Amino acid sequence: MKILVATEKAFVAVAVKQIREVVEAAGHELALLENYKNVSELLAAVADADAMIVRSDLVTAEVLDAAKKLRIVVRAGAGYDNLDLAACTAHNVVAMNTPGQNSNAVAELAFEMMLYQARGGFGGKSGSELRGKSIGLHAFGNVGKYMAEIAKGFGMDVYAFDPFVNEKDIEKQGVKVCKSIEDLYSACQYVSLHMPANDKTKKSIGYDLLRKMPSDAVLVNTARKEVIDEDGLLKIFAERPDFKYLSDVEPDCKAQFEEKYKGRFVFTAKKMGAQTEEANINAGVAAAYQIADYFKTGNEKFKVNK
């Protein structure tokens, strides 16, 4: 089988080396398309591939039309909104992600932004500390667990809301369970978002929730910008000079923040949550193992399309 690694932004060299070792040990061929500049290059490269590993690369109906032999595509990372799941299903292609491989990197970035904000961007003026503050985790999956571990190390009071996780499993992590989203936002100075972007979550974080947060509130978003109702976010910023927003992706309304609210936000230049060498390696190698296992046993454990 021919396994294509198609990455507009390449994996680090050590990750490619380990991916190759996994692929070749399983008796397959590895092909690389790195740092490509045009989708036509991807269409040509995927034409004879049986499997494909991507990062944030778009796997569209056009790509799948060109991939006549493709049986499986794996997004090296947790989020998979770059995969056209309906098109994958229509082309009989199994789509997978690699949940958990980037989780620690995302959690550390959230705290890096929080510390930067709390200390006023390290500009020399007096800031504040995280110890003794409350943090609410909106969703308690892989990233949420790392967030809780780090937060407890800082001496923070940790709360979580996730209707899809057993309350006892959350409590085992030393985290207080909130019975509703409203309770979470009302209790916590910091709220950190960790849900995927889907039909239920898009624009779900808006004015009615944010207004419940206590004074000096800080919303931290390392999830997706689509989960934010930006009109509601701008409304709360206009009403509450104490409110701050930290995001691992620039919002569409970035210009308004820069014009009106300097010092009250931190935005990364591009999505940085998974951008560590360790996460880069972990996700790529996990993708290779999942493809090898799929071809050997048919294992579809991390399948994300129907």
LUMZABA-939431 format. One line per 10 residues: number of its first residue (from 1); their letters; for each residue x, y, z of N, C-alpha, C. Coordinates in steps of 0.2 Angstrom, whole numbers, plus 5000, padded with zeros to 4 digits. Each point is the difference from the previous one (the first is absolute). Example, Ala and Ser with C-alpha at 12.3 -4.5 7.8 and 13.67 -1.06 7.14 Angstrom:
2
1	AS	5066/4972/5039/4996/5006/5000/5004/5006/5000; 4998/5005/4996/5004/5006/5001/4996/5005/5003
# end
This chain:
306
1	MKILVATEKA	5004/4994/5000/4996/5006/5000/5004/5006/5000; 4998/5005/4997/5004/5007/4999/4997/5005/5005; 5003/5002/5005/4998/5005/5005/5003/5007/4998; 4996/5004/4999/5002/5007/4998/5000/5005/5007; 5005/5003/5001/5000/5005/5005/5000/5007/4996; 4994/5003/5001/4999/5006/4996/5000/5006/5005; 5005/5004/5000/5000/5005/5005/5002/5007/4997; 4996/5005/5000/5002/5006/4997/5005/5003/5005; 4999/4999/5007/5005/5002/5005/5003/4993/5002; 5006/4999/4998/5003/4993/5001/5001/4998/5008
11	FVAVAVKQIR	4999/4994/5001/5002/4997/5007/5008/5001/5001; 5002/5001/5006/5007/5000/5001/5004/4994/4998; 5006/5000/4998/5004/4995/4997/4999/4993/5004; 5001/5001/5007/5000/4994/5004/4993/4997/5000; 4995/5003/4999/4993/4997/4999/4999/4996/4994; 5003/5003/4995/5000/4997/4993/5004/4993/5001; 5005/5001/5003/5005/4994/5001/4996/4994/5003; 4996/5002/5006/4997/4995/5004/4993/4997/4996; 4997/5005/4996/4994/4998/4996/5003/4995/4995; 5005/5001/4997/5003/4996/4995/5002/4993/5003
21	EVVEAAGHEL	5003/5000/5006/5001/4993/5003/4994/4996/5001; 4995/5004/5002/4993/4996/5002/4997/4997/4993; 5000/5004/4995/4997/4998/4994/5004/4995/4997; 5007/5000/4999/5004/4995/4997/5000/4994/5004; 5000/5000/5007/5000/4994/5004/4993/4996/4999; 4995/5004/4998/4993/4996/4998/5000/4998/4993; 5005/5001/4996/5001/4998/4993/4997/5004/4995; 4999/5007/5002/4997/5004/4995/5005/5005/4998; 4998/5004/4994/5005/5005/4997/4997/5007/5003; 5005/5004/5001/4999/5007/5003/5002/5005/4994
31	ALLENYKNVS	4995/5005/4999/5001/5005/4995/4999/5007/5004; 5004/5005/4998/5000/5006/5003/4998/5006/4995; 4995/5004/5002/4999/5006/4997/5000/5006/5005; 5006/5003/5001/5001/5005/5005/5001/5007/4997; 4997/5005/5004/5001/5007/4998/4997/5001/4993; 4995/4997/4998/4997/5001/4994/4996/5007/5000; 5000/5003/4994/4998/5007/4999/4993/5000/4996; 4998/4995/4997/4994/5000/4996/4996/4994/5001; 4994/5000/5000/4996/4994/5001/5001/4995/4994; 5002/5003/4994/5001/4995/4994/5006/4995/5002
41	ELLAAVADAD	5004/5002/5004/5006/4996/5002/4997/4994/5005; 4995/5002/5004/4997/4995/5004/4995/4995/4996; 4997/5003/4995/4996/4995/4996/5004/4995/4996; 5006/5002/4998/5004/4996/4996/5003/4995/5005; 5002/5002/5006/5003/4995/5004/4996/4995/5003; 4993/5001/5001/4995/4996/5003/4997/4995/4995; 5002/5001/4994/4997/4996/4995/5001/4992/5001; 5005/4998/5002/5002/4993/5001/5001/4998/5007; 4998/5004/5005/5001/4999/5007/4994/4995/5003; 5002/4996/5004/4995/4995/5003/4998/5003/5007
51	AMIVRSDLVT	5004/5005/5003/4999/5003/5006/5003/5007/5000; 4998/5004/5005/5003/5007/5000/5000/5002/5007; 5005/5003/5002/5001/5004/5006/5000/5007/4999; 4996/5004/5003/5000/5008/4999/5001/5003/5007; 5001/5006/5000/5000/5005/5006/4994/5004/4999; 5001/5006/4999/4994/5005/4999/4998/5000/4992; 5003/4996/4996/4998/5000/4993/4993/4998/4999; 4997/5004/4995/4993/4999/4998/4999/4993/4996; 4996/4996/5002/4998/4994/4996/4993/5001/4998; 5000/5002/4994/4993/5002/4997/4998/4995/4995
61	AEVLDAAKKL	4994/5001/4998/4997/4996/4995/5004/4999/4994; 5003/5006/4998/5005/5000/4994/5006/4996/5001; 5003/5000/5006/5005/4996/5002/4998/4992/5000; 4995/4999/5002/4997/4993/5001/4998/4997/4993; 4998/5005/4995/4999/4998/4993/5006/4998/4997; 5006/5003/5002/5006/4998/4997/5003/4994/5003; 4998/4998/5006/5003/4995/5003/4996/4993/4999; 5001/4997/4994/4996/4994/4998/5001/4994/5004; 5006/5000/5003/5002/4994/5004/4999/5001/5008; 4999/5006/5002/5000/5002/5007/4995/4996/5004
71	RIVVRAGAGY	5002/4997/5006/4996/4996/5004/4999/5003/5007; 5006/5004/5002/5000/5003/5007/5004/5007/5000; 4997/5005/5003/5004/5006/5001/5000/5001/5008; 5006/5002/5003/5000/5001/5007/5003/5007/5001; 4996/5004/5003/5002/5007/5002/5004/4999/5007; 5007/5002/4999/5004/5000/5006/4999/5005/5004; 4995/4999/5005/4998/5005/5005/4993/4999/5002; 4997/5004/5005/4994/4998/5002/4994/5003/4996; 5001/5006/4998/4995/5004/4996/5000/4997/4993; 4994/4999/4997/5000/4997/4993/4995/5004/4996
81	DNLDLAACTA	4999/5007/5001/4996/5004/4996/5003/5001/4993; 5006/4998/4999/5003/5001/4993/4998/4994/4996; 4997/4995/5002/4998/4994/4997/4993/5001/4998; 4998/4999/4993/4993/5000/4998/4997/4993/5002; 4997/4999/5005/4998/4993/5003/4995/4997/4995; 4995/5004/4998/4995/4998/4995/5003/4997/4994; 5005/5004/4997/5003/4998/4994/5004/4994/5001; 5003/4999/5006/5004/4994/5002/4995/4994/5000; 4995/5001/5003/4995/4994/5000/4997/4999/4993; 4999/5005/4996/4998/4998/4993/5005/4997/4996
91	HNVVAMNTPG	5006/5001/5001/5006/4997/4997/5002/4993/5003; 4996/4998/5005/5002/4994/5004/5007/5000/5003; 5002/5006/5002/5006/5001/5004/4999/5001/5007; 5004/4996/5004/4999/5001/5007/5005/5006/5002; 4996/5004/5004/5004/5006/5003/5001/4999/5007; 5006/5002/5002/5002/4999/5008/5004/5006/5002; 5000/5001/5006/5004/5005/5004/5005/4997/5005; 5004/5003/5003/5004/4997/5005/4999/5004/5007; 4995/4998/5003/4998/5004/5006/5005/4999/5006; 5002/5005/5003/5004/5000/5006/5007/5001/4999
101	QNSNAVAELA	5002/5000/4994/5007/5000/4998/5003/5007/5001; 4996/5005/4999/5002/5007/5001/4997/5003/5006; 4997/4996/5005/4997/5003/5005/5004/5004/5005; 5006/4998/5002/5004/5003/5005/5002/5007/4997; 5002/5000/4993/5002/5006/4997/4995/5005/5000; 4994/4998/4999/4994/5005/5000/4999/5003/5007; 5001/4995/5005/4999/5003/5007/5005/5004/5002; 5006/4999/4998/5006/5004/5002/4999/5007/4997; 4998/5000/4994/4999/5007/4996/4995/5004/5004; 4994/4997/5002/4995/5003/5004/5003/5004/5006
111	FEMMLYQARG	5004/4996/5003/5003/5003/5006/5006/5006/4999; 5003/4999/4994/5005/5005/4998/4996/5006/4998; 4994/5000/4997/4997/5006/4999/4997/5003/5006; 4998/4996/5005/4997/5002/5006/5005/5004/5004; 5006/4997/5000/5006/5003/5004/5002/5007/4997; 5000/5000/4993/5002/5006/4996/4995/5005/5002; 4993/4999/5000/4995/5005/5001/5000/5002/5007; 5001/4995/5005/5000/5002/5007/5006/5004/5002; 5005/5000/4996/5006/5004/5002/5001/5006/4995; 4994/5002/4997/5000/5006/4996/5004/5000/4994
121	GFGGKSGSEL	5001/4994/4997/5005/4999/4994/5007/5001/5002; 5002/4999/5006/5007/5001/5003/5002/5007/4998; 4996/5005/5001/5002/5007/4998/5003/5004/5006; 5001/4997/5006/5003/5003/5005/4995/5002/5006; 4994/5000/4998/4995/5003/5005/4998/4994/5005; 4997/5001/5005/4998/4995/5005/4994/4996/4997; 5000/4994/5001/4995/4995/4997/4996/4997/5005; 4998/4994/4999/4996/4996/5005/5003/4992/4999; 4997/4996/5005/5003/4993/5000/4994/4996/4999; 5001/4994/4998/4995/4995/4999/4998/4996/5006
131	RGKSIGLHAF	5005/4999/5005/4998/4997/5006/4994/5003/5003; 4995/4995/5002/4994/5002/5004/4995/5002/4995; 5001/5001/4994/4995/5002/4995/4996/4994/4998; 4994/5001/4997/4996/4994/4998/5000/4999/4992; 5001/4994/4998/5000/4999/4993/4994/4995/4998; 4996/5001/4995/4995/4995/4998/5002/4997/4993; 5000/4994/5000/5001/4996/4994/4994/4999/4996; 4999/5003/4994/4993/4998/4997/5002/4995/4995; 4999/4994/5002/5001/4993/4997/5006/4997/5003; 5000/4994/5002/5005/4997/5004/5002/4993/4996
141	GNVGKYMAEI	5003/5001/4994/5003/4995/4996/5008/5000/5002; 5004/4998/4995/5007/4999/5001/5003/5006/5002; 4998/5006/4997/5004/5006/5001/4997/5002/5007; 4994/5000/5002/4997/5002/5006/5004/4996/5006; 5002/4994/4999/5003/4996/5005/5007/5003/5002; 5004/5002/4994/5006/5003/5001/4999/5007/5003; 4995/5004/4998/4999/5006/5003/4999/5000/5008; 4996/4995/5002/4999/4999/5007/5006/4999/5004; 5004/4995/4997/5007/4999/5003/5004/5006/5001; 5001/5004/4995/5004/5006/5000/4997/5005/5005
151	AKGFGMDVYA	4993/5001/4999/4997/5005/5005/5001/4998/5007; 4999/4994/5002/5001/4998/5007/5008/5001/5002; 5004/5000/4995/5007/5001/5002/5001/5008/5001; 4996/5004/4997/5000/5007/5002/4996/5002/5006; 4997/4995/5003/4996/5001/5006/4993/5004/4998; 4997/4998/4994/4994/5003/4998/4994/4995/5002; 4994/5003/5001/4994/4996/5001/4997/4998/4994; 5000/4994/4998/4998/4997/4994/4993/4998/4999; 4996/5002/4996/4993/4998/4998/5000/4997/4993; 4995/4996/4999/4999/4998/4993/4992/4998/4999
161	FDPFVNEKDI	4998/5001/4994/4994/4998/4997/5001/4996/4994; 4997/4994/5000/5000/4996/4994/4995/4995/5001; 4994/5000/4996/4995/4995/5001/5001/4994/4997; 5006/4999/4996/5002/4994/4997/5005/4996/5004; 5002/5002/5006/5005/4997/5004/4996/4999/5007; 5001/4994/5003/4998/4998/5006/5002/5004/5005; 4996/5002/5005/5002/5005/5005/5005/4997/5005; 5000/4994/5001/5005/4997/5004/5007/5000/4997; 5000/4999/4994/5006/5000/4996/5003/5007/5001; 4996/5005/5000/5003/5007/5000/5002/5001/5007
171	EKQGVKVCKS	4996/4998/5005/5002/5001/5007/5006/4996/5002; 5002/4995/4997/5006/4996/5001/5006/5004/4999; 4999/5005/4995/5006/5004/4998/5001/5006/5005; 4996/5000/5006/5000/5006/5004/4997/5006/4998; 4995/4999/4995/4996/5006/4997/4993/5000/5003; 4997/5006/5001/4993/5001/5002/4996/5000/4994; 4994/4996/5000/4996/4999/4995/4994/5006/5000; 4999/5003/4994/4995/5005/5000/4994/4996/4997; 4994/5002/5002/4994/4996/4997/4997/5003/4994; 5003/5006/4998/4997/5004/4994/5006/5004/4998
181	IEDLYSACQY	4999/5002/4994/5005/5005/4997/5000/5007/5004; 4994/5002/5001/4999/5006/5004/5003/5000/5006; 5000/4994/5004/5003/5000/5006/5008/5001/4999; 5003/4997/4995/5007/5000/4999/5002/5007/4999; 4996/5004/4995/5002/5007/4999/4999/5004/5006; 4995/4999/5004/4999/5004/5006/5005/4999/5005; 5003/4994/5000/5005/4999/5006/5007/5002/4998; 5002/5001/4994/5007/5000/4998/5002/5007/4997; 5006/5002/5003/5003/5006/4997/5003/4998/4993; 5003/4995/4999/5003/4997/4994/4995/4995/4998
191	VSLHMPANDK	4999/5000/4993/4996/4994/4997/5004/4998/4994; 5002/4994/4999/5004/4998/4995/4995/4995/4995; 5000/5001/4994/4996/4996/4995/5004/4994/4997; 4997/4995/5000/5003/4994/4997/4995/4995/4996; 4995/5003/4997/4995/4996/4996/5002/5001/4993; 4997/4995/4996/5001/5000/4993/4995/5005/4997; 5001/5002/4994/4996/5004/4996/4995/4996/4996; 4994/5000/5002/4995/4996/4996/4993/5004/5000; 4995/4997/4998/4994/5003/4999/4997/5003/5007; 5001/4996/5005/4998/5002/5007/5004/5005/5003
201	TKKSIGYDLL	5006/5000/4999/5005/5005/5004/5002/5006/4996; 4999/5000/4994/5001/5007/4996/4996/5006/5003; 5004/5005/5001/4996/5006/5003/4997/4999/5007; 5002/4995/5003/4996/4998/5006/5003/5004/5006; 5005/5003/5000/5003/5004/5005/4999/5007/4998; 4995/5003/5004/4998/5007/4998/4999/5004/5006; 4996/5006/4999/4999/5005/5005/4997/4997/5006; 4994/4996/5000/4997/4997/5005/5004/4996/5005; 5005/4996/4997/5004/4997/5005/5006/5004/5003; 5003/5004/4995/5005/5004/5002/4999/5005/5006
211	RKMPSDAVLV	4994/5003/5000/4998/5005/5004/4999/4997/5008; 5000/4993/5000/4999/4997/5007/5007/5000/5003; 5005/5001/4996/5007/4999/5003/5001/5005/5005; 5004/4999/5006/5002/5005/5005/5004/5005/4997; 5002/5005/5005/5004/5006/4998/5007/4997/4998; 5003/5004/4996/5007/4998/4997/5000/4994/4996; 4995/4998/4996/4999/4994/4997/5004/5000/4994; 5003/4993/4999/5004/4999/4994/4998/4994/4997; 4998/5000/4993/4998/4995/4996/5006/4998/4996; 5001/4993/5000/5006/4997/4997/4998/4995/4995
221	NTARKEVIDE	5002/5001/4994/4997/4996/4994/5006/4997/4996; 5001/4993/5002/5005/4997/4996/4996/4994/4996; 4994/5001/4999/4995/4996/4996/5000/5002/4993; 4994/5003/4998/4999/5003/4993/4997/5006/5001; 5001/5005/4995/4997/5007/5000/4993/4999/4999; 4998/4995/4997/4993/4999/4998/4995/4999/5006; 5003/4998/5005/4995/4999/5006/4998/5006/5004; 5004/5006/4998/4998/5006/5003/4995/5004/4996; 4995/5003/5003/4996/5005/4997/5003/5007/5001; 5003/5002/4994/5004/5006/5001/4996/5006/5001
231	DGLLKIFAER	4994/5001/4998/4996/5005/5001/4999/5001/5008; 4999/4994/5003/4999/5000/5007/5006/5001/5004; 5006/4998/4997/5006/5002/5003/5002/5007/5000; 4998/5003/4995/5002/5007/4999/4995/5004/5005; 4994/4998/5000/4995/5003/5005/5002/5000/5007; 5003/4994/5002/5002/5000/5007/5007/5004/5001; 5004/5001/4995/5006/5004/5001/4998/5007/5000; 4995/5002/4997/4997/5007/5000/4997/5002/5007; 4997/4995/5003/4997/5001/5006/5005/4999/5006; 5005/4996/5000/5004/4998/5005/5007/5001/4999
241	PDFKYLSDVE	5003/5006/5002/5007/5001/4999/5005/4995/5004; 4997/4996/5004/5004/4995/5004/5001/4994/4996; 4996/4999/4994/5000/4993/4997/5006/5000/4995; 5003/4994/5000/5005/4998/4995/4999/4994/4996; 5003/5000/4994/5000/4994/4996/5006/4998/4997; 5002/4993/5001/5006/4997/4998/4999/4995/4995; 5002/5000/4994/4998/4995/4995/5006/4998/4996; 5000/4993/4999/5005/4997/4995/4998/5000/4993; 4996/5005/4998/4999/5002/4993/4996/5007/5000; 5003/5004/4995/4997/5006/5000/4992/5000/4998
251	PDCKAQFEEK	4996/5004/5004/4993/5000/4998/4999/5004/4993; 4994/4999/4997/4999/5004/4995/4999/5008/5001; 4999/5001/5006/4999/5007/5002/5006/5003/5003; 5006/4997/4999/5007/5002/5002/5001/5008/5000; 4998/5003/4994/5001/5007/4999/4997/5004/5005; 4994/4998/5002/4996/5004/5006/5003/5000/5006; 5003/4994/5002/5004/4999/5006/5006/5004/5000; 5004/5001/4994/5006/5004/5000/4998/5007/5000; 4995/5002/4998/4998/5007/5000/4997/5002/5007; 4996/4996/5003/4997/5002/5006/5003/4997/5007
261	YKGRFVFTAK	5003/4994/5000/5001/4997/5006/5007/4997/5001; 5005/5004/4998/5007/4999/5001/5001/4998/5007; 5004/4995/5002/5002/4998/5006/4995/4995/5003; 4994/4999/4997/4995/4995/5003/5000/4994/4996; 5004/4999/4995/5000/4993/4996/5007/4998/4999; 5000/4994/4998/5006/4996/4998/4998/4996/4994; 5003/5001/4994/4998/4995/4995/5007/4998/4997; 5000/4993/4998/5006/4998/4997/4999/5001/4992; 5006/5001/4997/5000/5002/4993/4996/4994/4995; 5001/4994/5002/4997/4995/4997/4999/4994/5005
271	KMGAQTEEAN	4996/4995/4999/4998/4995/5005/5006/4997/5002; 5002/5000/5007/5006/4998/5002/5000/4994/5005; 4994/4998/5002/4999/4995/5005/5004/4994/5000; 5000/4997/4993/5004/4994/4999/5007/5001/4998; 5002/5006/5000/5007/5002/4997/5006/4999/5005; 5001/4994/5002/5006/4998/5004/5003/4994/4996; 5006/4999/5001/5004/4995/4997/4997/4993/5002; 4999/5000/5007/4997/4994/5003/4993/4998/4997; 4996/5005/4999/4993/4998/4998/5000/4999/4992; 5005/5003/4997/5001/4999/4993/5002/4992/4999
281	INAGVAAAYQ	5004/4998/5004/5002/4993/4999/4995/4995/5002; 4997/5002/5006/4995/4995/5003/4994/4999/4995; 4997/5006/4997/4995/4999/4995/5001/4997/4994; 5006/5001/4997/5002/4997/4994/5001/4993/5000; 5004/4998/5006/5001/4992/5001/4994/4997/5001; 4995/5003/5004/4994/4997/5002/4996/4998/4994; 5000/5005/4995/4996/4999/4994/5003/4995/4996; 5007/4999/5000/5003/4994/4996/4998/4994/5003; 5000/4999/5007/4998/4994/5003/4992/4998/4999; 4996/5005/5000/4993/4999/4998/4999/4998/4993
291	IADYFKTGNE	5003/5002/4995/5000/4998/4994/5002/4993/4999; 5006/4998/5003/5003/4994/4999/4995/4995/5004; 4997/5002/5005/4996/4995/5004/4993/4999/4996; 4998/5005/4996/4994/5000/4996/5001/4995/4995; 5005/5001/4996/5002/4995/4995/5001/4993/5002; 5002/4999/5006/5002/4993/5003/4993/4997/5003; 4997/5004/5004/4994/4997/5003/4993/5003/4999; 5000/5006/4996/4994/5003/4999/4997/5004/5006; 5005/5002/5005/4998/5004/5006/4998/5007/4998; 4994/5002/5002/4997/5006/4998/4999/5004/5006
301	KFKVNK	5004/4999/5006/4998/5003/5006/5000/5008/5000; 5004/5003/4996/5000/5007/5000/4996/5003/4994; 4996/4996/4997/4996/5003/4994/4995/5005/5002; 5000/5006/4996/4996/5006/5002/4994/5001/4995; 5000/4996/4994/4995/5001/4995/4995/4994/5001; 4994/5000/4997/4995/4995/5001/5001/4995/4994
# end
